[in-house]
Amino acid sequence: MRHQALGRALLASLAISGVLGGCVAAVGGAVAGGAMMAVDRRTTGAQVDDQTIELRASNAITAAIGTRGNVSATSYNRVVLLTGQVPTDADRTQVEAAVTKVENVRAVVNEVSVGPNSSLAQQSTDTLTTGQVKAAFVNAKELQMASIKVVTERGVVYLMGRLTETESNIATQVARSVSGVQKVVKVFEIITPAELAAMPIPPSTPAPAASAAKP
């Protein structure tokens, strides 16, 4: 009950809108290396917790439904996004309940669909789309790639991270521009510009000034 109450409160604070209407929705893993951790907008503790949560959530999902379905759990700042497929509504509910009980989980965003598993071809396409979206973010000078996590499921791109409202809108437009993206769902935790400015790591690194050529 405590986890469920925290989840409801958090999701309300993340300004959920338009998920069922097919609009872009605002419902706000593993970290590769120390350099990534240094520029991540989560605390080091939250990053470590997210890694542990993903492992425990995976085990909880297996315990709940066994080999039925294909569900992935992605955690960012202790908010877990569930994506994939299960055969029944009961399985979908059971998966969410199991992950909600995982230690340190603040909220669960359940985007699991009921139906057959994605084909290997679709999974490969989704992996490619995720890479293309990440590459597009790298090229967007207004965004800090290390602050955004990308998950793709059947052409739907889910974006997680701690971003300002302006950054959130830019990230959405960039992701939408990638070929093959069917829809973008924002699972962002919106922060204020003041909160961003107060972070120890600056939001972006200015390009070095060009040196004047010596005669």
Secondary structure by P-SEA (a helix, b strand, c coil): caaaaaaaaaaaaacccccccccccccccccccaaaaaaccccaaaaaaaaaaaaaaaaaaaaaccccbbbbbbbcccbbbbbcccccaaaaaaaaaaaaaccccccccccccccccccaaaaaaaaaaaaaaaaaaaaccccccccbbbbbcccbbbbbccccaaaaaaaaaaaaacccccbbbbbcccccaaaaaaccccccccccccccccc
